[in-house]
Amino acid sequence: MSLEVQILLRNSLEHIQAKEYGVAKELLLKAKSLDPLNPDVLRFLSVVAALQYDHENALILIDQCIVIAPSNGIAHSNRGNILKELERYDEALIALDKSLALSPNYAEAYNNKGNVLQALHRYENALPWYDKAISLAPAYAEAYSNKGNCFGQLRRYKDAMECYYAAISINPQFAECYWSMAALQLAQGELELGWKNYEARWFIDHPIAYLYANVARLENTEDVAGKKILIWSEQGLGDTIQFCRYIKKLSDLGAQLTFKVQEPLLNVLGKLSKYCRLVPNGEVFEESQFDSQSPLLSLPLVFGTTLETIPAQIPYLDFDHDKKNLFLREIGASQKLKVGVIWNGGFRADSPELWAINKRRNIELDLICRLKDVSGVDFYSLQKGDPAESELRARKEELWPDLINYADLLNDFSDTAALMECLDLIISVDTSSAHLAGALGRPVWILNRYDSCWRWLRGRSDSPWYPTAKIYQQNTPGDWIGVIEDVKVDLASLAAAHSKR
């Protein structure tokens, strides 16, 4: 290997560690032009592609590396990681076993195998692999953190926290571990600690940039009267709907608020206009006009929110009465229980790294349609977004011919809100529509995955955030059939009671 290629590799690694992937890729492509068959260059290019969520290309590159250097145990371990992200788990395990055969003292391969087993929900099987990684590398903070995640899935929370504390004692700057701690603490209802650790989201390899860093951060609610404060949405649509409730609380203290939100939510958040200046995320203005700013999901920390002080006065959003009347005329005079259904959160092209989680929270159409067995119910699809919306159009007559599909009439969230007001119940997976129903004060049954998001808390069928919500959670990973059967029993009872009114 020439000195120039060595320098390019070393510099690219520094940029990878700094998360400057574009610069790293440019350096590696230059190295590749100088030495096309260098396995280290190909392996690093594969790493960069994987870090940019281009796993298909990452696999091509690592395979090229292995053709040149078939005995490279690290390359086989990397291949296992990539296959895991592609959900080709059996192949991932084969690649990792190959890595371990070639490099039996390579701790990272043991850690990676534990991660694949976690992805397969084989949590008990995963634990010994983390232990082996730690035995080989006692200062392996990532292995401790991953083991903590595994214990969390096994509902062994004390053991999980011990692993997290071990990880941060090794690496006090381990932001991903603080993030995992936050999720566990929030899910357990330990909100005060959870909100503090949730701030670690700004220091991990996160797709959301911290904006307005030149404006002072809102740290507390003291002396906010008369101050000009910018609040900005930072995550998904559902997050904005859930936490926009804090806008009124801050306004009640006398703050002069500007609230930047995703454009699809502008109309449905209109009720908040009496408390703030509501603007779309794309609007540009002088930062100097503000005294302070805060990301939206940091407001619970600013207010010191506990389980007992969650602002759960509903409804805190409103609907368009004219639109509701139009939907009422469309629906007609059916006396059956009217139930809206949403079974898929859709693919977010702007956040491909979230697709694996989103897929776990979604239900297949041929499963959700089992609800049609319940008599005395008119079902309405509120499903928006592909691939689910397109699949419904293609398969509706085959799977659920009586489902009333008004998707073409739902142009934004204000339309969905108006339709929800015409219905007796909303049944939804964990998606923005579930939050909308809760914010409107509509009865909503939330169908929740086993590895639930922290916001729904663990071991509860109610929500302190949404008093009208009921949660149906998987008892085992991936078991939507059990959830749907429980829903069918309760829905049949509700429909029978409705028919007697």
C-alpha positions as CSV (number, residue, x, y, z in Angstrom):
1,M,0.0,0.0,0.0
2,S,1.4,3.4,-1.0
3,L,2.0,6.1,1.6
4,E,-0.6,8.3,-0.1
5,V,-3.3,5.6,0.2
6,Q,-2.3,5.1,3.8
7,I,-2.7,8.8,4.5
8,L,-6.1,8.9,2.7
9,L,-7.3,6.0,4.8
10,R,-6.2,7.5,8.0
11,N,-7.8,10.9,7.2
12,S,-11.0,9.2,6.1
13,L,-11.2,7.4,9.4
14,E,-10.9,10.7,11.2
15,H,-13.8,12.1,9.2
16,I,-15.9,8.9,9.8
17,Q,-15.4,9.3,13.5
18,A,-16.4,13.0,13.2
19,K,-19.5,11.8,11.3
20,E,-18.4,13.8,8.2
21,Y,-19.4,11.0,5.9
22,G,-19.4,12.9,2.6
23,V,-15.8,14.1,3.1
24,A,-14.7,10.6,4.1
25,K,-16.3,9.1,1.0
26,E,-14.5,11.6,-1.2
27,L,-11.1,10.7,0.3
28,L,-11.8,7.0,0.0
29,L,-12.9,7.3,-3.7
30,K,-9.6,9.1,-4.3
31,A,-7.8,6.2,-2.6
32,K,-9.7,3.7,-4.7
33,S,-8.7,5.4,-7.9
34,L,-5.1,5.0,-6.8
35,D,-5.4,1.4,-5.5
36,P,-8.7,-0.2,-6.9
37,L,-8.1,-3.6,-5.3
38,N,-7.2,-2.4,-1.8
39,P,-9.5,-4.3,0.6
40,D,-9.2,-1.7,3.4
41,V,-10.4,1.0,1.0
42,L,-13.4,-1.1,0.0
43,R,-14.2,-2.0,3.6
44,F,-14.1,1.7,4.6
45,L,-16.3,2.7,1.7
46,S,-18.8,0.0,2.8
47,V,-18.8,1.4,6.3
48,V,-19.5,4.9,5.0
49,A,-22.4,3.6,2.8
50,A,-23.9,1.8,5.8
51,L,-23.6,4.9,8.0
52,Q,-25.5,6.7,5.2
53,Y,-28.2,4.0,5.2
54,D,-27.2,2.8,1.8
55,H,-27.1,-0.8,2.9
56,E,-27.5,-2.3,-0.6
57,N,-24.4,-0.6,-1.8
58,A,-22.6,-1.3,1.4
59,L,-23.2,-5.0,0.9
60,I,-21.7,-4.8,-2.7
61,L,-18.6,-3.1,-1.4
62,I,-18.0,-5.5,1.5
63,D,-18.5,-8.4,-0.8
64,Q,-15.8,-7.0,-3.1
65,C,-13.5,-6.6,-0.1
66,I,-14.1,-10.2,0.9
67,V,-13.3,-11.5,-2.6
68,I,-9.9,-9.8,-2.3
69,A,-9.4,-10.7,1.3
70,P,-11.5,-13.8,2.2
71,S,-9.7,-14.3,5.5
72,N,-10.5,-10.8,6.9
73,G,-12.6,-11.5,10.0
74,I,-13.5,-7.9,10.4
75,A,-14.9,-7.7,6.9
76,H,-17.1,-10.7,7.6
77,S,-18.3,-9.1,10.8
78,N,-19.1,-5.9,8.9
79,R,-21.0,-8.0,6.4
80,G,-23.1,-9.5,9.2
81,N,-24.0,-6.0,10.4
82,I,-25.1,-4.9,6.9
83,L,-27.2,-8.1,6.4
84,K,-28.8,-7.4,9.8
85,E,-29.9,-3.9,8.6
86,L,-31.2,-5.5,5.5
87,E,-33.2,-7.9,7.7
88,R,-31.4,-10.9,6.2
89,Y,-30.8,-12.3,9.7
90,D,-30.0,-15.9,8.9
91,E,-27.3,-14.8,6.4
92,A,-26.1,-12.3,9.0
93,L,-25.5,-15.0,11.6
94,I,-23.6,-17.1,9.0
95,A,-21.4,-14.1,8.2
96,L,-20.7,-13.5,11.9
97,D,-19.9,-17.2,12.6
98,K,-17.4,-17.0,9.7
99,S,-15.9,-13.9,11.3
100,L,-15.6,-15.6,14.7
101,A,-14.0,-18.7,13.0
102,L,-11.4,-16.4,11.4
103,S,-11.0,-14.0,14.3
104,P,-12.0,-15.8,17.6
105,N,-10.7,-12.9,19.7
106,Y,-12.5,-10.2,17.8
107,A,-14.9,-8.8,20.5
108,E,-17.0,-6.7,18.1
109,A,-18.2,-9.8,16.2
110,Y,-19.6,-11.3,19.4
111,N,-21.4,-8.0,20.1
112,N,-22.7,-8.0,16.6
113,K,-24.0,-11.5,16.9
114,G,-25.9,-10.5,20.0
115,N,-27.4,-7.6,18.1
116,V,-28.7,-9.9,15.4
117,L,-30.2,-12.3,17.9
118,Q,-31.9,-9.3,19.6
119,A,-33.4,-8.3,16.2
120,L,-34.8,-11.9,16.0
121,H,-36.3,-11.4,19.5
122,R,-34.0,-14.1,20.8
123,Y,-33.1,-12.1,23.9
124,E,-32.0,-14.8,26.2
125,N,-29.8,-16.2,23.4
126,A,-28.2,-12.8,22.8
127,L,-27.0,-12.2,26.4
128,P,-24.0,-14.7,26.4
129,W,-22.6,-13.2,23.2
130,Y,-22.5,-9.8,24.9
131,D,-20.8,-11.4,27.9
132,K,-18.2,-13.0,25.6
133,A,-17.5,-9.6,24.0
134,I,-17.1,-8.0,27.4
135,S,-14.8,-10.8,28.6
136,L,-12.5,-10.1,25.6
137,A,-12.8,-6.3,25.9
138,P,-13.7,-5.3,29.5
139,A,-13.9,-1.6,28.4
140,Y,-16.4,-2.3,25.6
141,A,-19.0,0.3,26.5
142,E,-21.2,-0.5,23.4
143,A,-21.5,-4.2,24.4
144,Y,-22.7,-3.1,27.9
145,S,-25.2,-0.8,26.4
146,N,-26.5,-3.4,23.9
147,K,-26.8,-5.9,26.8
148,G,-28.8,-3.3,28.6
149,N,-31.1,-3.0,25.7
150,C,-31.5,-6.7,25.7
151,F,-32.4,-6.7,29.4
152,G,-34.9,-4.0,28.7
153,Q,-36.7,-6.2,26.2
154,L,-36.8,-9.0,28.8
155,R,-38.4,-6.5,31.2
156,R,-35.4,-6.9,33.5
157,Y,-35.2,-3.1,34.1
158,K,-32.8,-3.2,37.1
159,D,-30.3,-5.3,35.2
160,A,-30.7,-3.0,32.2
161,M,-29.9,0.1,34.2
162,E,-26.8,-1.6,35.7
163,C,-25.5,-2.2,32.2
164,Y,-26.2,1.4,31.1
165,Y,-24.3,2.7,34.2
166,A,-21.4,0.4,33.5
167,A,-21.3,1.7,29.9
168,I,-21.2,5.4,30.9
169,S,-18.7,4.7,33.6
170,I,-16.4,3.5,30.8
171,N,-17.4,6.3,28.4
172,P,-19.1,9.3,30.2
173,Q,-19.7,10.9,26.7
174,F,-21.6,7.8,25.4
175,A,-24.7,9.7,24.1
176,E,-26.4,6.6,22.6
177,C,-26.4,5.0,26.0
178,Y,-27.9,8.0,27.7
179,W,-30.6,8.0,25.0
180,S,-31.3,4.3,25.8
181,M,-31.5,5.1,29.5
182,A,-33.9,7.9,28.8
183,A,-36.2,5.6,26.8
184,L,-36.2,3.1,29.7
185,Q,-36.7,5.7,32.4
186,L,-39.6,7.4,30.5
187,A,-41.2,4.1,29.8
188,Q,-41.1,3.3,33.5
189,G,-42.6,6.6,34.4
190,E,-39.4,8.1,35.8
191,L,-39.9,11.2,33.9
192,E,-37.7,13.7,35.7
193,L,-34.5,11.7,35.0
194,G,-35.8,10.6,31.7
195,W,-36.3,14.1,30.3
196,K,-32.8,15.0,31.3
197,N,-31.2,12.0,29.6
198,Y,-33.5,12.5,26.6
199,E,-31.4,15.6,25.8
200,A,-28.7,13.2,24.6
201,R,-30.6,13.0,21.3
202,W,-28.6,16.1,20.2
203,F,-25.3,14.3,20.6
204,I,-25.9,11.0,18.8
205,D,-25.8,10.2,15.1
206,H,-29.2,11.7,14.8
207,P,-31.0,12.7,11.6
208,I,-32.4,15.9,13.3
209,A,-30.1,18.9,13.4
210,Y,-30.1,21.2,16.4
211,L,-31.3,24.5,15.0
212,Y,-31.1,28.1,16.3
213,A,-28.0,27.3,18.4
214,N,-27.2,31.0,18.2
215,V,-30.3,31.9,20.3
216,A,-30.2,31.3,24.0
217,R,-31.8,28.1,25.2
218,L,-35.0,28.2,27.2
219,E,-33.9,26.5,30.5
220,N,-36.8,27.1,32.8
221,T,-40.1,29.0,33.1
222,E,-38.8,31.8,35.3
223,D,-39.1,35.4,34.0
224,V,-40.7,34.4,30.6
225,A,-43.4,37.0,30.8
226,G,-43.1,39.4,27.8
227,K,-40.2,37.4,26.4
228,K,-40.1,36.5,22.7
229,I,-39.6,32.7,22.5
230,L,-39.2,30.4,19.5
231,I,-40.5,26.9,19.8
232,W,-39.6,24.6,16.9
233,S,-40.9,21.1,16.0
234,E,-38.0,18.7,15.7
235,Q,-39.4,15.1,15.1
236,G,-42.4,13.5,13.6
237,L,-46.0,14.7,13.1
238,G,-47.2,12.7,16.0
239,D,-44.6,14.2,18.3
240,T,-45.7,17.7,17.4
241,I,-49.3,16.8,18.1
242,Q,-48.5,15.2,21.4
243,F,-46.3,18.0,22.8
244,C,-47.9,21.1,21.3
245,R,-50.0,21.0,24.5
246,Y,-47.2,22.9,26.1
247,I,-47.7,26.0,24.0
248,K,-50.7,27.1,26.0
249,K,-48.9,26.5,29.3
250,L,-46.0,28.7,28.2
251,S,-48.4,31.4,26.8
252,D,-50.3,31.4,30.1
253,L,-47.0,32.5,31.7
254,G,-47.0,35.6,29.5
255,A,-44.5,34.5,26.9
256,Q,-44.8,35.8,23.3
257,L,-44.4,32.7,21.3
258,T,-43.6,31.8,17.7
259,F,-44.2,28.1,17.0
260,K,-42.6,26.5,13.9
261,V,-44.4,23.3,12.8
262,Q,-44.6,20.9,9.8
263,E,-46.7,22.4,7.1
264,P,-49.2,19.5,7.0
265,L,-50.2,20.4,10.6
266,L,-50.8,24.1,10.2
267,N,-54.5,23.9,9.7
268,V,-55.3,21.3,12.5
269,L,-53.1,23.3,15.0
270,G,-55.1,26.4,14.3
271,K,-56.6,26.5,17.8
272,L,-53.1,27.3,19.1
273,S,-53.0,30.6,17.2
274,K,-54.6,32.3,20.1
275,Y,-51.4,31.4,22.1
276,C,-48.7,31.8,19.5
277,R,-47.7,32.9,16.1
278,L,-48.0,29.7,14.1
279,V,-45.6,29.4,11.2
280,P,-44.4,26.6,8.8
281,N,-41.0,25.1,9.3
282,G,-39.8,26.6,6.0
283,E,-40.3,30.2,7.0
284,V,-37.1,32.1,7.5
285,F,-36.7,35.0,9.9
286,E,-34.1,36.9,11.9
287,E,-33.0,34.9,14.9
288,S,-32.0,38.1,16.8
289,Q,-35.7,38.9,17.4
290,F,-36.0,36.1,19.9
291,D,-34.9,36.1,23.6
292,S,-34.7,32.4,23.7
293,Q,-35.7,29.2,21.9
294,S,-36.5,25.5,22.7
295,P,-37.0,22.3,20.7
296,L,-40.6,21.2,21.2
297,L,-39.8,17.9,23.0
298,S,-37.6,19.7,25.5
299,L,-40.6,21.6,27.0
300,P,-41.4,18.7,29.3
301,L,-38.0,19.1,30.8
302,V,-38.4,22.9,31.0
303,F,-41.7,22.4,32.9
304,G,-40.3,19.6,35.1
305,T,-43.1,17.3,34.0
306,T,-43.9,14.3,36.1
307,L,-46.6,11.6,35.7
308,E,-48.7,13.7,38.0
309,T,-48.2,17.0,36.2
310,I,-48.7,15.9,32.5
311,P,-51.0,18.5,31.0
312,A,-53.8,16.2,29.9
313,Q,-56.7,18.6,29.5
314,I,-58.4,17.5,26.4
315,P,-59.4,18.5,23.8
316,Y,-56.5,20.8,23.2
317,L,-57.0,20.8,19.4
318,D,-60.1,21.6,17.5
319,F,-61.8,20.6,14.2
320,D,-63.4,22.4,11.3
321,H,-67.2,22.3,11.9
322,D,-68.0,22.9,8.3
323,K,-65.9,20.0,7.2
324,K,-67.5,17.8,9.9
325,N,-71.0,18.7,8.5
326,L,-69.8,17.7,5.0
327,F,-68.6,14.3,6.3
328,L,-71.9,13.8,8.3
329,R,-73.8,14.2,5.0
330,E,-71.5,11.8,3.3
331,I,-71.8,9.2,6.0
332,G,-75.6,9.3,6.2
333,A,-77.9,7.9,8.8
334,S,-76.4,4.5,9.6
335,Q,-77.2,3.4,13.2
336,K,-74.2,1.1,13.5
337,L,-71.1,1.8,15.6
338,K,-68.8,4.0,13.4
339,V,-65.2,3.0,13.7
340,G,-62.2,4.5,11.9
341,V,-59.1,2.3,11.4
342,I,-55.4,3.1,10.7
343,W,-53.0,0.2,10.5
344,N,-49.8,1.6,9.0
345,G,-47.6,4.5,9.7
346,G,-46.2,4.7,6.2
347,F,-42.7,5.1,4.9
348,R,-40.9,8.3,5.6
349,A,-38.4,9.0,2.8
350,D,-36.8,11.7,4.8
351,S,-36.0,9.3,7.6
352,P,-35.1,5.9,6.2
353,E,-33.4,4.9,9.4
354,L,-36.8,4.8,11.1
355,W,-38.3,2.3,8.7
356,A,-37.3,-0.8,10.8
357,I,-39.1,0.6,13.8
358,N,-42.0,1.8,11.8
359,K,-42.4,-1.6,10.2
360,R,-42.6,-3.2,13.7
361,R,-45.5,-0.9,14.6
362,N,-47.5,-1.6,11.4
363,I,-50.1,-4.3,10.8
364,E,-50.6,-6.1,7.5
365,L,-53.9,-5.4,5.7
366,D,-54.8,-9.1,5.7
367,L,-54.5,-9.1,9.5
368,I,-56.3,-5.8,10.3
369,C,-59.2,-6.9,8.1
370,R,-60.1,-9.5,10.6
371,L,-61.9,-6.8,12.5
372,K,-64.6,-7.1,9.8
373,D,-65.9,-10.2,11.6
374,V,-67.4,-8.0,14.3
375,S,-71.1,-7.3,13.4
376,G,-72.9,-4.0,14.0
377,V,-70.0,-1.9,12.9
378,D,-69.4,0.4,10.0
379,F,-65.6,0.6,9.4
380,Y,-64.0,3.7,7.8
381,S,-60.4,3.7,6.5
382,L,-58.5,6.8,7.7
383,Q,-55.3,5.2,6.3
384,K,-53.0,7.6,4.4
385,G,-49.6,7.0,3.0
386,D,-48.0,4.3,1.0
387,P,-47.4,1.4,0.8
388,A,-50.6,0.8,2.8
389,E,-52.9,3.2,0.9
390,S,-52.0,1.7,-2.5
391,E,-52.4,-1.9,-1.2
392,L,-55.9,-1.1,0.1
393,R,-56.9,0.2,-3.3
394,A,-55.6,-2.9,-5.0
395,R,-56.9,-5.5,-2.5
396,K,-60.0,-3.9,-0.9
397,E,-62.6,-5.9,-2.8
398,E,-60.7,-9.1,-2.0
399,L,-60.0,-8.5,1.7
400,W,-62.5,-5.9,3.1
401,P,-65.2,-5.0,0.5
402,D,-67.4,-3.3,3.1
403,L,-64.6,-1.0,4.4
404,I,-65.6,2.6,3.6
405,N,-62.6,4.4,2.2
406,Y,-62.6,8.2,2.4
407,A,-58.8,8.5,1.9
408,D,-59.3,10.6,-1.2
409,L,-61.2,13.1,0.9
410,L,-58.4,13.5,3.5
411,N,-56.1,16.1,2.1
412,D,-54.6,17.2,5.4
413,F,-55.0,16.6,9.1
414,S,-57.8,19.0,9.5
415,D,-59.9,16.8,7.2
416,T,-58.9,13.7,9.2
417,A,-59.9,15.6,12.4
418,A,-63.3,16.5,11.0
419,L,-63.9,12.9,10.0
420,M,-62.8,11.6,13.4
421,E,-65.5,13.9,15.0
422,C,-68.1,11.9,13.1
423,L,-67.0,8.6,14.4
424,D,-67.6,6.7,17.6
425,L,-64.1,5.2,17.9
426,I,-60.7,5.3,16.3
427,I,-58.5,2.1,16.2
428,S,-55.0,2.9,15.2
429,V,-51.4,1.7,15.4
430,D,-48.9,4.0,17.0
431,T,-48.9,6.8,14.4
432,S,-49.8,10.5,14.1
433,S,-53.5,9.8,13.7
434,A,-53.6,8.1,17.1
435,H,-52.1,11.3,18.6
436,L,-54.6,13.4,16.7
437,A,-57.6,11.4,18.0
438,G,-56.2,11.7,21.6
439,A,-55.7,15.4,21.2
440,L,-59.2,15.9,20.0
441,G,-60.6,13.9,22.9
442,R,-61.9,11.1,20.7
443,P,-62.1,7.5,22.0
444,V,-59.0,5.8,20.5
445,W,-57.7,2.3,20.9
446,I,-54.0,2.1,20.2
447,L,-52.5,-1.1,18.9
448,N,-49.0,-1.2,20.2
449,R,-45.9,-3.3,19.4
450,Y,-44.1,-5.3,22.0
451,D,-41.1,-3.0,22.2
452,S,-43.3,-0.1,22.8
453,C,-42.3,3.5,22.4
454,W,-41.5,5.1,25.8
455,R,-44.5,7.5,25.4
456,W,-47.0,4.8,26.1
457,L,-45.3,3.6,29.3
458,R,-44.8,0.0,30.2
459,G,-47.5,-2.3,31.7
460,R,-50.4,0.1,31.2
461,S,-53.5,0.0,29.2
462,D,-54.3,3.7,29.7
463,S,-52.3,6.8,28.9
464,P,-51.7,9.7,31.2
465,W,-51.2,11.8,28.0
466,Y,-54.6,11.0,26.4
467,P,-57.4,10.2,28.9
468,T,-59.6,8.8,26.1
469,A,-57.0,6.2,24.9
470,K,-56.9,2.5,25.6
471,I,-53.7,0.6,24.7
472,Y,-53.6,-3.0,23.4
473,Q,-50.0,-4.2,23.5
474,Q,-48.4,-7.3,22.1
475,N,-47.6,-9.9,24.7
476,T,-44.9,-11.4,22.5
477,P,-42.9,-9.7,19.7
478,G,-44.8,-9.6,16.4
479,D,-48.0,-11.1,17.8
480,W,-50.6,-8.9,16.2
481,I,-53.1,-11.7,16.0
482,G,-53.4,-11.8,19.8
483,V,-53.9,-8.0,19.9
484,I,-56.6,-8.1,17.2
485,E,-58.5,-10.9,18.9
486,D,-58.6,-8.9,22.1
487,V,-59.8,-5.9,20.2
488,K,-62.5,-7.9,18.5
489,V,-63.9,-9.1,21.9
490,D,-64.1,-5.5,23.2
491,L,-65.4,-4.1,20.0
492,A,-68.2,-6.7,19.9
493,S,-69.2,-5.6,23.4
494,L,-69.1,-2.0,22.4
495,A,-71.1,-2.6,19.3
496,A,-73.7,-4.5,21.2
497,A,-74.1,-1.8,23.8
498,H,-74.3,0.8,21.0
499,S,-77.2,-1.1,19.3
500,K,-79.3,-0.9,22.5
501,R,-79.2,2.9,22.7
